[in-house]
Amino acid sequence: MFNIGDLVTRNSYNNDIVFKIVDIDGDMYILKGVSIRLYADSPAMDLKIYSINEQDVTDDFMPQLDEYRTLDRNEYFYLPGKILHIDGDRDYLNKCMDFYKKNSVKAYGIFVNEDDLVNEIREHLKTYNPDILVITGHDAYFRKKRQNNMYKNTSSFIEAVKEARKYEKSHEKLLIIAGACQSNYEELIKAGANFASSPKRINIHALDPAIVATCLAFSDKNDNIDLIKILDKTKYGSDGIGGIITKGTMYVGYPR
């Protein structure tokens, strides 16, 4: 009835999220959110074909960051912060890298499976020496504990954040954005993240970590960031991502 690559929604969830079928396991279809960082499975009886093409789906949310990028260049020059984006999903990583390019921010993207994060993160930090580190991919909050763990990948994100903080302890020399859909926000912040998902244990948009990173890249290094303004740029606001007030990462110079 359905094939790998089909775009579908789930009737039992009021068809609220568009998924792509990425695998078939017996009678179950394995789904990945097109724009939401979410994996799920579903029987055929709960699925409905989504009729609009994928390009329309991926372009459903594109925040405007003009107030961050419109800089007075008459006398000053600007050096925005450098971003290292480590993602557990290649498709979401590509979306984020396109977003960085569109907003003219310097960013390096690396695909790393969540289970390998803690072992690889220090090497990438040494290689790219970023001002901003994004650690994201997939996650999920299980209402019933599975193997004494209520989260799919939060523990991997936490250990990666801790390892990054061994590399750079200062929250203002290295700004860290960590987590994915339904991640344990409080524990990620305690581990050393400046921003994390998800305060309300909800799904987040694929671009949300990149949106926060871009806003931080264009925030003045001498001033405190506008925390509420940055969170409001994301798809679900402070329900999906929260953080702490720090300085920005952009240097301002004179003369041009």
C-alpha angles and dihedrals in degrees: 000000000000131000136206108274096032117133111231144164130210119247093205090061095047090257090281100148129046114224136185117223104238101170144001120225110186106293093349127088117214111221135196123194113247094212102003120075094239139122120197142159129224142174117247093250091066096050131094126188114248108223104200117088121257095251090062090050096050091050095053094107126033115151120209114239098177094127088061096045100039100093129173102249098174094099109354135065126210135216109193120204120272118243131212109194115193113187135180092211125060095204094051090044091055091050090052093047089052088051092052091049092050090052094046097239124143109245138160119208125207128180112219126163111241092243091057098047099098092050097048107033099084092052091054092046090054092047098049103022093205130192090214127036123197117195112183146127127124132346140155139193114227115208088206117048117253114202090342091302124106094191130064100215109353092107090058091051091048094052090046091052091049091050091049089051090054086058094047120009098185116096088207099048092050118024112200127202112188141174142042136219113350095349122164100267098185095052093047091053090048089051090059109273119144091206129018144167142270122018092167095033091244132141118271131212118260090243099047097096090047092049092055091045092051093050090051091048090058097042116107114259091221096053136065112254120251095246098186093045091053094048091048089061091065123087097253102020120212092348089068104032135017135177152161131271114257137148120281125250105233121107118212118208138188137244111020 
